[in-house]
Amino acid sequence: MAELDKRRAIIAARLRTAREQAGLSQGQVAKKLNLHRPSISEAEAGRRQVTAAELAELSRLYGVGVSWLAGGDAESVDPERDRIELAARELKKLKPDDLDRLMNLIAALKNRSEEG
């Protein structure tokens, strides 16, 4: 039973992280899926199971894979790792020149933090 609880916690955390990264509120997601806002809140808290159809729609809405939302590659809840994975997915969508600019910005920020 502990394995099922762990999987449910991973899914809940990823649902929340993906929604936040998509810049959507729970209310907005509920409206798009024709659900009540508490349904989204309960799913993100791990207290409500998400149906396969809902998972597919959330995947489309958030621009992530169903397998990622379902935590297929995760062994534990790690919101920071999940945010980094989502950021990497977005980076893959950038044009090469924009990616170069972003990498220069990251280098500048890193140098600044090392100096301070």
Secondary structure, DSSP 8 states (H G I E B T S, - for coil): -HHHHHHHHHHHHHHHHHHHHTT--HHHHHHHHT--HHHHHHHHTTSS---HHHHHHHHHHHTS-HHHHTTTT-SS--HHHHHHHHHHHHHTTS-HHHHHHHHHHHHHHHHHHHH-
